[in-house]
Amino acid sequence: MEILGFLFIFGSLIAHGDAHGPESCNHEGGLCRVGNCISGEYLASYCFEPIILCCKSLSSTTTKS
């Protein structure tokens, strides 16, 4: 019975509509992090919503002149 509960939770994390997955995050220059983004990063999207965040560096948002 515990296995069914685990599969349900895992499936709901993967199937969430706003989650793009780690491949999308890495392709866009971000890193997947659990809990919170570290200092100098911002939340760009989700790898697996709401637990695993896709964080990007603040320095990559500045434009070069």
C-alpha positions as CSV (number, residue, x, y, z in Angstrom):
1,M,0.0,0.0,0.0
2,E,2.9,2.4,0.7
3,I,4.2,1.8,-2.8
4,L,0.9,2.9,-4.3
5,G,1.0,6.1,-2.2
6,F,4.6,6.8,-3.4
7,L,3.6,6.2,-7.0
8,F,0.6,8.5,-6.7
9,I,2.8,11.3,-5.2
10,F,5.6,10.8,-7.8
11,G,3.1,10.7,-10.6
12,S,1.3,13.9,-9.5
13,L,4.7,15.7,-9.4
14,I,5.6,14.7,-12.9
15,A,2.2,15.3,-14.4
16,H,1.8,18.8,-13.1
17,G,1.0,21.3,-15.9
18,D,3.4,24.0,-14.8
19,A,6.5,21.8,-14.3
20,H,8.8,21.8,-17.3
21,G,11.4,19.3,-16.0
22,P,15.1,19.4,-15.4
23,E,16.0,19.2,-19.1
24,S,14.2,22.4,-19.9
25,C,15.7,24.1,-16.9
26,N,19.3,23.1,-17.8
27,H,18.8,23.9,-21.5
28,E,17.7,27.5,-20.5
29,G,20.8,27.9,-18.3
30,G,19.2,27.2,-14.9
31,L,19.7,24.7,-12.1
32,C,17.2,22.6,-10.3
33,R,17.2,23.1,-6.5
34,V,15.1,21.7,-3.7
35,G,13.4,24.2,-1.4
36,N,14.9,27.7,-2.2
37,C,17.1,29.3,-4.7
38,I,20.5,30.4,-3.3
39,S,21.7,33.9,-2.9
40,G,22.3,35.5,-6.3
41,E,19.7,33.4,-8.0
42,Y,16.0,33.9,-8.8
43,L,13.1,31.5,-9.4
44,A,12.7,31.1,-13.2
45,S,10.3,28.2,-13.3
46,Y,9.8,24.8,-11.7
47,C,11.5,21.5,-12.5
48,F,8.8,19.6,-10.4
49,E,6.3,22.0,-8.8
50,P,6.1,22.9,-6.0
51,I,9.2,21.2,-4.5
52,I,12.0,21.4,-7.0
53,L,12.7,24.9,-8.4
54,C,14.5,26.0,-11.5
55,C,16.9,28.8,-10.4
56,K,18.9,31.1,-12.7
57,S,21.7,33.4,-11.8
58,L,20.9,37.1,-11.4
59,S,24.1,38.0,-13.3
60,S,22.7,36.3,-16.5
61,T,19.8,38.7,-16.6
62,T,21.9,41.8,-17.1
63,T,22.4,43.0,-20.6
64,K,25.9,43.8,-22.0
65,S,26.3,47.2,-23.6
